[in-house]
Each structure stands twice: as structure tokens, then as C-alpha cells.
Amino acid sequence: MSTTLPGSSALSPSSVSTLAGVGPVALSVFPGSLAISVPLGALAVELGTRQGVSALIVGAVIGLQSIATLLTRHRSGTLADHHGPHRAILLGLPISAVSGLAYLLLPLIRPSTAGRILNVSSGIGSLTLNSEPSFPFRPYFGATCPASKTALDANTLALAVELDESGIKVRAASPGFTATAINDFQGTDSVEVGARPLVLAALDADSPTGSFTGPDGPLPW
């Protein structure tokens, strides 16, 4: 028979149960936090030592990560709570992947005399179109695929501004209402028809960087 004295370090069954529930969550969050924090040291070296940027600017750039987390934490948590983690991941992961992939490929694109970055977007993500009550797809605008396309458009324009002097043209293009699995094949156009505006946008040498086009021509952001 064992006796636990008051003030001893032994854990009660309820405490053990709490740790068992919180432990896996903490272990799953830790790698993500580690992946965000570890590159900050390399970022300081790259900007400060190799690029000659002042310590003030380096600190501001690193601080932006915390600010971005602060500004998006509530929204992403609310989205996950109300609609489930699947929708939250569906919205956030493509944007993170596109942004990272674009920067990863930049060293291969820069030497080209006609560099192109083309993001496949959709008119259903256009804020201008969805602000019009008469827009037929307005009822479908929500915090899933349509909103992820809006974020992709913002990423496209931001990258176009950043690379404005490089000669690399960054564009977004919409295939139109194409029949695919995401809309249960209810789209009015075939995949072959939907691919045409994408190819034209990639090969277009005259349109400016930062443009958004679709099957019928320019689209508003």
C-alpha cells in the first residue's frame, strides 16, 4: 500500500489524462514552430552579411513573421473550428506551396530572356467580380477554394511587383468553367478548351506583367 503525501510530486489520474490529451497536440505543433523559427537565423545572415542590409531592416523582416502569425491566427483558428481542418488546409496550403515554389525556381528562371511565372487562378476569386450582386457565381464565394484563388491573385501581383525590374513576367490566368472533379464535372468547357487561355498567357510576349486573363480576355482582380 502506498501513500501520497500532500505537496508531493505525484500526478493525479486527472492530470495524467490531461497530459495524455495535450501531449500529442504539443508534439504535432512543435515541428511546425521549429520549421518557422530555425530559418530566421539563416535569414539574418543572408540579409545582413551577404546582402548588406542594415540590422534594423533585418529585424523588421523577421518581425513580419510574428506579425503575420498574429494577424492570421484568429482567422485560421475560426475557420478550422467552424468548417473543420480540411477547409483550413485547403485554403492555406496551396498559397504557401505556390509562393515557396516560385522563389525556389527563381534561380532557374532569371537567366532566361523570356522568364514566365503563371499561376492558374479563377474568376470566382475576383474581388471586383464578386462585389457585383449580378455576378452569377457570387453565391459560391466563400472561405474555401474561391478565397484561396483570391489569395493566389494577391500573391501573383506581389511577385509581379517584386520582379518588375527583372524582366520576368508574372501572370494569373483562368481556364474558365472547366468540367473537372472539383465541380463534379458540371463545367461547361472541356479540359482542352480550358487549357488554351493558360497556354496563351504563358506564351504572350506583349501583355504586361501582373495581368489576369481568362478565355474571353482580361479579368479584373
C-alpha positions as CSV (number, residue, x, y, z in Angstrom):
1,M,0.0,0.0,0.0
2,S,1.4,3.4,-1.0
3,T,0.6,6.8,0.4
4,T,0.9,10.1,-1.4
5,L,1.7,13.0,1.0
6,P,0.2,16.4,0.4
7,G,2.5,18.5,-1.7
8,S,4.3,15.5,-3.3
9,S,5.1,15.5,-7.0
10,A,2.9,12.5,-7.8
11,L,0.4,13.2,-10.6
12,S,-3.3,12.5,-10.1
13,P,-5.2,10.4,-12.7
14,S,-6.9,13.6,-14.0
15,S,-3.5,15.3,-14.5
16,V,-2.2,12.2,-16.4
17,S,-5.3,12.2,-18.5
18,T,-4.8,15.9,-19.4
19,L,-1.2,15.4,-20.3
20,A,-2.1,12.4,-22.4
21,G,-4.6,14.6,-24.3
22,V,-2.4,17.7,-24.7
23,G,0.9,15.8,-25.3
24,P,0.2,14.7,-28.9
25,V,-1.1,18.1,-29.8
26,A,2.1,19.8,-28.5
27,L,4.2,17.3,-30.3
28,S,2.4,18.0,-33.6
29,V,2.7,21.8,-33.2
30,F,6.4,21.8,-32.2
31,P,7.8,20.7,-35.6
32,G,5.8,23.4,-37.3
33,S,7.1,26.1,-34.9
34,L,10.6,24.7,-35.3
35,A,10.3,24.9,-39.1
36,I,9.3,28.6,-38.8
37,S,11.9,29.6,-36.3
38,V,15.0,27.8,-37.5
39,P,15.3,29.6,-40.8
40,L,15.3,33.0,-39.1
41,G,18.9,32.7,-38.2
42,A,19.9,32.0,-41.8
43,L,17.7,34.8,-42.9
44,A,19.6,37.3,-40.7
45,V,22.9,36.0,-42.1
46,E,21.7,36.2,-45.7
47,L,20.2,39.7,-45.5
48,G,22.8,41.2,-43.1
49,T,26.1,39.6,-44.2
50,R,25.6,38.8,-47.8
51,Q,23.1,41.4,-48.9
52,G,24.5,44.2,-46.7
53,V,21.1,45.1,-45.3
54,S,21.0,47.0,-42.0
55,A,20.2,45.3,-38.7
56,L,17.1,47.4,-38.4
57,I,15.7,46.1,-41.7
58,V,16.7,42.5,-40.8
59,G,14.8,42.8,-37.6
60,A,11.8,44.3,-39.3
61,V,11.7,41.4,-41.9
62,I,12.0,38.8,-39.1
63,G,9.3,40.6,-37.1
64,L,6.9,40.4,-40.0
65,Q,6.7,36.7,-39.5
66,S,5.3,37.2,-35.9
67,I,3.0,39.9,-37.1
68,A,1.7,37.7,-39.9
69,T,1.1,34.9,-37.4
70,L,-0.7,37.3,-35.1
71,L,-3.0,38.7,-37.8
72,T,-3.9,35.3,-39.3
73,R,-4.1,33.1,-36.2
74,H,-7.6,34.1,-35.2
75,R,-9.0,33.8,-38.7
76,S,-7.3,30.4,-39.3
77,G,-8.4,29.1,-36.0
78,T,-12.0,30.2,-36.5
79,L,-12.0,28.7,-40.0
80,A,-10.8,25.4,-38.6
81,D,-13.3,25.4,-35.7
82,H,-16.3,26.2,-37.9
83,H,-15.6,24.3,-41.0
84,G,-13.0,21.7,-39.9
85,P,-9.2,21.5,-40.5
86,H,-9.7,20.2,-44.1
87,R,-11.0,23.5,-45.3
88,A,-8.3,25.5,-43.4
89,I,-5.6,23.4,-45.1
90,L,-7.3,23.6,-48.5
91,L,-7.1,27.4,-48.2
92,G,-3.7,27.9,-46.7
93,L,-1.5,25.1,-48.1
94,P,-1.8,26.0,-51.8
95,I,-0.8,29.6,-51.2
96,S,2.2,28.6,-49.1
97,A,3.2,26.0,-51.7
98,V,2.9,28.4,-54.7
99,S,4.9,31.1,-53.0
100,G,7.7,28.8,-51.9
101,L,7.8,27.0,-55.3
102,A,8.1,30.3,-57.2
103,Y,11.0,31.5,-55.1
104,L,12.7,28.1,-55.3
105,L,12.6,28.2,-59.1
106,L,13.7,31.8,-59.5
107,P,17.4,31.0,-59.9
108,L,16.4,28.8,-62.9
109,I,14.1,31.5,-64.4
110,R,16.4,34.5,-64.0
111,P,18.9,33.6,-66.8
112,S,16.0,33.2,-69.3
113,T,15.4,36.1,-71.8
114,A,11.6,35.4,-71.5
115,G,11.0,34.2,-68.0
116,R,7.4,33.5,-67.1
117,I,5.6,32.6,-63.8
118,L,2.0,31.6,-64.5
119,N,-0.5,30.9,-61.7
120,V,-3.7,29.1,-62.5
121,S,-6.4,31.2,-60.9
122,S,-10.2,31.6,-61.4
123,G,-12.7,34.4,-62.0
124,I,-14.6,33.1,-59.0
125,G,-11.8,34.5,-56.8
126,S,-12.0,38.0,-58.3
127,L,-13.0,40.6,-55.6
128,T,-14.1,43.0,-58.3
129,L,-16.5,40.5,-59.9
130,N,-17.8,39.2,-56.6
131,S,-18.5,42.7,-55.4
132,E,-21.2,42.9,-58.1
133,P,-24.6,41.5,-57.0
134,S,-25.3,40.4,-60.6
135,F,-22.2,38.2,-60.8
136,P,-23.7,34.7,-61.4
137,F,-21.0,32.9,-59.3
138,R,-21.2,35.3,-56.3
139,P,-23.2,32.9,-54.1
140,Y,-20.3,30.4,-54.3
141,F,-17.7,32.8,-53.0
142,G,-16.6,31.5,-49.6
143,A,-13.6,30.8,-47.4
144,T,-12.6,27.7,-49.3
145,C,-11.5,27.4,-53.0
146,P,-12.7,30.8,-54.1
147,A,-10.9,32.6,-51.3
148,S,-7.8,30.6,-51.9
149,K,-7.9,31.9,-55.5
150,T,-8.2,35.5,-54.2
151,A,-5.1,34.9,-52.1
152,L,-3.3,33.4,-55.1
153,D,-4.2,36.5,-57.1
154,A,-2.7,38.7,-54.3
155,N,0.5,36.5,-54.3
156,T,0.7,36.8,-58.1
157,L,0.5,40.6,-58.1
158,A,3.0,40.9,-55.2
159,L,5.5,38.7,-57.0
160,A,5.0,40.7,-60.2
161,V,5.8,43.9,-58.4
162,E,8.9,42.4,-56.7
163,L,10.2,41.1,-60.1
164,D,9.2,44.1,-62.1
165,E,12.8,45.1,-63.0
166,S,14.0,41.5,-63.7
167,G,12.2,41.0,-67.0
168,I,10.3,38.0,-65.6
169,K,6.6,38.3,-66.3
170,V,4.3,37.1,-63.6
171,R,0.6,36.5,-64.5
172,A,-2.5,34.8,-63.4
173,A,-4.9,33.0,-65.9
174,S,-8.3,31.4,-65.5
175,P,-9.2,28.3,-67.6
176,G,-12.9,29.3,-67.2
177,F,-15.7,27.0,-66.0
178,T,-14.0,23.7,-66.9
179,A,-15.5,20.3,-66.2
180,T,-13.3,18.7,-63.6
181,A,-13.8,16.7,-60.4
182,I,-13.8,19.7,-58.2
183,N,-17.2,20.8,-59.7
184,D,-18.5,17.3,-60.2
185,F,-17.8,17.7,-64.0
186,Q,-20.6,20.3,-64.2
187,G,-18.4,22.8,-66.0
188,T,-19.4,23.9,-69.5
189,D,-15.9,23.7,-71.0
190,S,-13.7,20.7,-71.6
191,V,-10.2,20.5,-70.1
192,E,-8.7,21.0,-73.6
193,V,-10.7,24.3,-74.0
194,G,-9.7,25.4,-70.5
195,A,-6.0,24.8,-71.3
196,R,-6.0,27.3,-74.2
197,P,-6.0,30.6,-72.1
198,L,-3.3,29.2,-69.9
199,V,-1.0,28.4,-72.8
200,L,-1.8,31.8,-74.4
201,A,-1.0,33.6,-71.2
202,A,2.3,31.7,-70.8
203,L,3.4,32.5,-74.4
204,D,2.1,36.1,-74.6
205,A,5.1,38.4,-75.1
206,D,3.2,41.6,-75.3
207,S,0.9,41.8,-72.3
208,P,2.4,43.4,-69.2
209,T,3.5,41.6,-66.1
210,G,0.8,41.4,-63.3
211,S,-2.0,40.7,-65.7
212,F,-5.0,38.5,-65.1
213,T,-6.7,36.9,-68.1
214,G,-9.3,34.3,-69.0
215,P,-10.9,32.6,-72.0
216,D,-12.6,35.9,-73.1
217,G,-9.7,38.3,-72.3
218,P,-8.6,40.4,-69.3
219,L,-10.2,39.8,-65.9
220,P,-10.3,42.2,-63.0
221,W,-8.5,41.3,-59.8
